[in-house]
Amino acid sequence: MRRDPVPVRRDWRDRVEALGFDFHTLDGPYWVEDACYRFDAREVDLLEAVGGELHAMCLDLVADVVRDGDHARLGLDPVAAEWVDRSWRAGEPALYGRMDIAWSGRDAPKLLEYNADTPTALFEAAVVQWHWLEDTRAGGDQFNLIHEALVRRWPEVLAPHANVHFAGCLEAAEDRVTIDYLRDTCMQAGFRTQVLDMSGIGWKDGRFVDLQDEPIDSIFKLYPWEWMRAEPFSAHLAAAATRWIEPAWKQVLSNKSLLALLWERHRGHPNLLPASHDPRDIDGPVVAKPRFGREGEGIQVMERGMHFAEHGMVYQAHAPLYRSDAGYGLLGLWIVGDQAVGVGMREDASPITGNASRFVPHCFD
């Protein structure tokens, strides 16, 4: 694994905008055109195996939480716990997720967190970097089966002939592009779809409806479950027959407390970092993460013993990211269904990756 310079496509802005990628430049460059991360086939095989194993461990943990009623350690109140248990016991299948991995290419990949409810940077990983590879031929291949896997997965998630709504905060460019892309994969799988803003979800005659009063039977929401509690319709979530994607049991996986519970069950696993709700349990530098934090919000790196435990925080041993002259590289490992199917690389001048951190394409030889 290494970061290599590559030639810039002269018309790269026109090419990515033609794909629908119109946020390639934010306050600064978001899409990196003059470099790529390069892997070899052995490393790709390793990442695929690690992703599958970690995902299986996470599913086992959800089953344990539901069986034992251990929701409080995840910060889930009785209402959220009811949503988790109901969706898990109903066997509601999940669509996708993204594991954030610290890896230098030399030691074992380490799980930093699992963005299992509302992961973004999907369109860049599935589509934009694939077209980059086809244009540049910078490498022989790319670990990127994301698109094909999504199209195959939809019939396993939805009932036959389902009409699927796609909802989110449509004013946010990244959310809108992610929703549009997932909607396209669903249509390619043969389903009818509609899009609406979260504010357009209503309740009428004992069911969820859209702005045309059409029933919402199945809906993909790019909207965190913990935010759903604040919505006017939240009181009806347990009673309605609507299928939500991602399912409510994903609250266990998208929660940073997952890291502490995984470490308790699999202490010493080569792909896990020591984690706890008490920073004094961790030797050496510690990374403090809000339990429900997103996109790097509220993350702090501290020396051991600097702080006592704070409510709602999870503490994880510090793992160095890939380092180059360009900054710190974070590996996003995409899971569709139960398999690891692709990689998306983000980098930043800071070791804390945020929503504006740059996206860098990759390839392998």
C-alpha positions in Angstrom: 0.0 0.0 0.0 1.4 3.4 -1.0 0.3 6.8 -2.2 1.6 7.5 -5.7 1.4 10.6 -7.9 -0.6 10.2 -11.1 -1.1 12.4 -14.2 -4.1 14.8 -14.0 -6.9 14.4 -16.7 -7.1 17.7 -18.4 -10.9 17.7 -18.4 -11.4 15.9 -15.1 -13.9 18.5 -13.8 -16.1 18.1 -16.8 -15.8 14.3 -16.6 -16.8 14.0 -12.9 -19.6 16.6 -13.3 -21.0 14.6 -16.2 -21.4 11.7 -13.7 -23.4 13.9 -11.3 -20.4 14.6 -8.9 -20.9 18.3 -8.5 -19.2 18.7 -5.0 -15.7 17.8 -6.1 -14.5 21.2 -4.7 -15.7 22.4 -1.3 -13.8 25.0 0.7 -10.8 23.4 -1.0 -10.3 20.3 -3.2 -12.5 17.4 -2.1 -11.7 15.1 -5.1 -7.9 14.4 -5.5 -7.0 14.0 -9.1 -3.2 14.0 -9.0 -2.6 11.0 -6.7 -3.9 7.5 -5.9 -3.5 4.8 -3.3 -2.0 1.7 -4.8 -2.5 -1.8 -3.3 -1.5 -5.3 -4.4 -3.8 -8.3 -4.8 -2.7 -9.8 -1.5 -3.7 -6.7 0.4 -7.1 -6.6 -1.3 -7.7 -10.3 -0.3 -6.8 -9.4 3.3 -9.1 -6.5 3.4 -12.0 -8.6 2.0 -11.4 -11.3 4.6 -11.1 -8.8 7.5 -14.3 -7.0 6.5 -16.3 -10.2 6.4 -15.0 -11.4 9.8 -15.6 -8.0 11.5 -19.1 -7.8 10.1 -20.0 -11.3 11.3 -18.7 -10.4 14.8 -20.9 -7.2 14.8 -24.0 -9.2 13.9 -23.3 -11.7 16.7 -23.1 -8.7 19.0 -26.5 -7.4 17.9 -27.9 -10.8 18.7 -26.3 -10.8 22.2 -27.7 -7.3 22.9 -31.2 -8.3 21.9 -31.1 -11.6 23.8 -29.6 -10.1 27.0 -31.4 -6.7 26.9 -28.1 -4.9 27.2 -29.3 -1.7 25.5 -28.4 0.7 28.2 -24.7 0.3 27.7 -25.2 1.5 24.2 -27.1 4.6 25.5 -30.4 3.3 24.0 -33.5 4.3 25.9 -36.5 2.0 26.2 -38.1 3.3 23.0 -34.9 2.9 20.9 -34.4 -0.5 22.5 -37.9 -1.5 21.4 -37.1 -0.5 17.8 -33.9 -2.5 17.9 -35.5 -5.6 19.2 -38.5 -5.5 17.0 -36.5 -5.1 13.8 -33.9 -7.7 14.7 -36.5 -10.3 15.7 -38.4 -9.6 12.5 -35.2 -10.5 10.5 -35.2 -7.2 8.7 -32.2 -7.3 6.3 -29.7 -4.5 6.0 -28.4 -2.9 2.8 -24.9 -1.5 3.3 -22.3 0.1 5.6 -18.8 1.4 5.8 -16.1 0.4 8.2 -13.4 3.0 8.9 -10.1 1.2 9.1 -6.6 2.4 10.3 -4.0 0.7 8.2 -0.4 1.4 7.1 -0.2 -1.6 4.8 2.3 -3.2 7.1 0.5 -4.1 10.4 -3.0 -5.6 10.9 -5.9 -3.4 9.8 -7.7 -2.0 12.8 -11.4 -1.1 13.1 -12.0 2.5 14.1 -15.8 2.6 13.8 -18.6 1.2 11.8 -20.8 3.7 9.9 -23.6 1.3 9.5 -26.7 3.5 9.5 -26.1 6.5 7.2 -22.7 6.1 5.5 -21.8 8.6 2.8 -18.9 9.0 0.3 -20.6 6.1 -1.5 -21.0 7.6 -4.9 -17.4 8.6 -5.0 -16.3 5.1 -4.1 -18.7 3.1 -6.3 -18.8 5.3 -9.4 -16.4 8.3 -9.6 -13.2 6.4 -8.8 -14.2 3.6 -11.2 -14.5 6.0 -14.1 -11.2 7.5 -13.0 -9.5 4.1 -13.4 -11.1 3.5 -16.8 -9.8 6.8 -18.0 -6.3 6.8 -16.6 -5.4 3.1 -16.5 -3.3 3.9 -13.5 -3.5 0.4 -12.3 -4.7 -3.0 -13.4 -7.8 -3.2 -11.3 -9.7 -1.7 -8.3 -11.3 -3.2 -5.3 -14.7 -2.0 -6.2 -17.7 -4.3 -6.6 -19.9 -1.9 -4.8 -22.3 -1.1 -7.6 -23.0 -4.6 -8.7 -23.4 -5.7 -5.1 -26.0 -3.0 -4.4 -28.0 -4.0 -7.4 -28.0 -7.6 -6.4 -28.8 -6.8 -2.8 -32.0 -4.9 -3.2 -34.2 -7.9 -4.1 -32.9 -9.5 -0.8 -33.9 -6.4 1.2 -37.3 -5.6 -0.4 -40.5 -7.5 -1.0 -41.3 -8.3 -4.7 -42.7 -5.4 -6.7 -42.1 -3.0 -3.8 -42.5 0.8 -4.4 -39.6 2.4 -2.5 -39.3 5.9 -1.2 -35.9 7.5 -0.7 -35.7 10.3 1.9 -33.1 12.5 3.4 -32.0 16.1 3.7 -32.1 17.0 0.1 -30.6 20.4 0.5 -27.2 18.8 1.4 -25.3 18.1 -1.8 -23.6 14.9 -0.5 -26.8 13.5 0.9 -28.7 14.3 -2.3 -26.1 12.6 -4.5 -26.0 9.5 -2.2 -29.8 9.2 -2.2 -29.9 9.7 -6.0 -27.3 7.0 -6.5 -28.9 4.4 -4.2 -32.2 5.1 -5.9 -30.6 4.4 -9.3 -29.2 1.1 -8.1 -32.7 0.2 -6.7 -34.3 1.0 -10.1 -31.7 -1.1 -11.9 -32.8 -3.9 -9.6 -36.3 -3.6 -11.0 -38.1 -1.6 -8.4 -40.3 1.5 -8.6 -38.9 4.5 -6.6 -39.8 8.0 -5.4 -37.8 10.6 -3.6 -38.8 13.1 -0.9 -37.3 15.2 1.8 -37.6 13.9 5.4 -39.9 16.9 6.1 -42.3 15.4 3.5 -43.1 12.3 5.6 -46.5 12.4 7.1 -49.0 10.3 9.0 -52.5 9.7 7.9 -55.2 7.1 8.6 -52.8 4.8 10.5 -49.9 4.8 8.0 -47.0 6.8 6.8 -47.7 8.8 3.6 -45.8 11.1 1.3 -46.8 14.6 0.1 -49.4 13.0 -2.4 -50.9 11.0 0.5 -49.5 7.8 -1.1 -48.6 5.1 1.4 -44.9 4.6 2.3 -44.5 0.9 2.5 -40.7 0.7 2.1 -38.4 3.7 2.6 -34.6 4.2 2.5 -33.7 7.1 4.9 -30.3 8.8 4.9 -31.1 10.0 8.3 -29.8 8.7 11.7 -32.1 6.7 13.9 -31.2 8.9 16.9 -32.5 11.9 14.9 -35.8 10.0 14.1 -36.7 10.4 17.8 -37.1 14.2 17.3 -39.4 13.9 14.3 -43.1 14.6 14.7 -43.9 11.1 13.3 -41.7 9.2 15.8 -44.6 8.2 18.0 -45.9 6.0 15.2 -42.6 4.2 14.3 -43.3 1.2 16.4 -46.9 0.7 15.3 -46.6 1.3 11.5 -45.9 -1.6 9.1 -43.4 0.6 7.1 -40.1 -1.1 6.3 -37.2 1.3 7.1 -33.8 0.9 5.5 -31.5 0.8 7.2 -33.4 -1.2 9.9 -33.6 0.0 13.5 -31.2 -2.7 14.7 -28.4 -0.8 12.9 -28.5 1.6 16.0 -26.2 -1.0 17.7 -23.6 -1.0 14.9 -23.5 2.8 14.2 -23.0 3.4 17.9 -19.4 4.0 19.1 -20.2 1.9 22.2 -20.0 -1.0 19.8 -16.2 -0.7 20.0 -16.1 -1.3 23.7 -18.5 -4.2 23.6 -16.6 -5.9 20.8 -13.4 -5.6 22.7 -14.9 -7.2 25.8 -16.0 -10.2 23.7 -13.0 -10.4 21.4 -10.1 -9.1 23.6 -6.8 -9.3 21.7 -8.4 -9.8 18.3 -5.8 -8.5 15.7 -8.3 -6.3 13.9 -9.7 -4.6 17.0 -8.3 -1.9 19.3 -8.7 -1.8 23.0 -11.8 0.2 23.8 -13.8 1.1 26.9 -16.2 3.5 28.5 -13.4 4.4 30.9 -10.2 5.9 29.5 -8.2 4.5 32.4 -8.6 1.0 30.9 -6.5 2.0 27.9 -2.7 2.1 27.9 -1.0 4.8 26.0 -2.7 7.6 23.9 -6.5 7.4 23.8 -9.0 8.6 21.3 -12.2 9.9 22.9 -15.4 9.6 20.7 -18.9 10.7 21.3 -21.2 7.7 21.3 -23.4 9.2 18.6 -20.8 11.4 17.0 -20.6 11.6 13.2 -18.0 12.8 10.6 -15.3 13.3 13.2 -17.4 15.6 15.4 -16.2 15.8 19.0 -13.3 13.4 18.6 -10.3 14.1 20.8 -6.8 12.5 21.1 -5.5 12.6 24.6 -2.7 11.1 26.7 -3.5 8.3 29.1 -5.0 9.5 32.4 -5.7 13.1 31.3 -9.4 12.7 31.7 -11.9 10.7 33.7 -14.8 9.0 31.9 -17.4 11.4 30.6 -21.0 10.3 30.0 -21.7 9.3 26.5 -18.1 9.0 25.5 -16.2 5.9 24.2 -12.4 5.6 24.5 -10.3 3.7 22.1 -6.6 3.1 21.9 -4.9 5.4 19.3 -3.9 3.7 16.1 -1.8 5.7 13.6 -3.3 6.2 10.1 -1.3 5.9 6.9 1.0 8.9 6.7 2.4 10.7 3.6 3.4 14.2 2.7 -0.2 14.8 1.9 -1.4 14.0 5.4 -3.2 11.1 7.0 -5.1 8.4 5.0 -8.2 6.6 6.3 -9.4 3.5 4.6 -13.2 3.1 4.2 -14.2 -0.6 3.7 -17.6 -0.9 2.1 -19.9 -3.7 3.2 -23.0 -4.7 1.1 -25.1 -7.4 2.6 -22.6 -9.4 4.6 -19.5 -9.0 2.3 -16.7 -6.5 2.0 -17.0 -5.3 -1.6 -14.8 -2.2 -2.0 -12.5 0.5 -0.7 -12.7 4.3 -0.6 -9.8 6.3 0.7 -10.1 9.7 2.5 -7.2 11.9 3.7 -6.7 15.0 5.7 -4.0 17.2 7.1 -5.4 16.3 10.5 -5.5 12.8 11.9 -9.2 13.3 12.5 -11.2 12.6 9.3 -14.2 15.0 8.8 -16.9 15.5 6.2 -14.7 17.7 4.1 -11.7 15.4 4.1 -10.4 14.7 0.6 -11.4 11.6 -1.4 -8.5 9.9 -3.2 -9.0 7.1 -5.8 -7.3 3.8 -5.5 -6.2 0.8 -7.7 -4.3 -2.4 -7.3 -1.9 -4.4 -9.4 
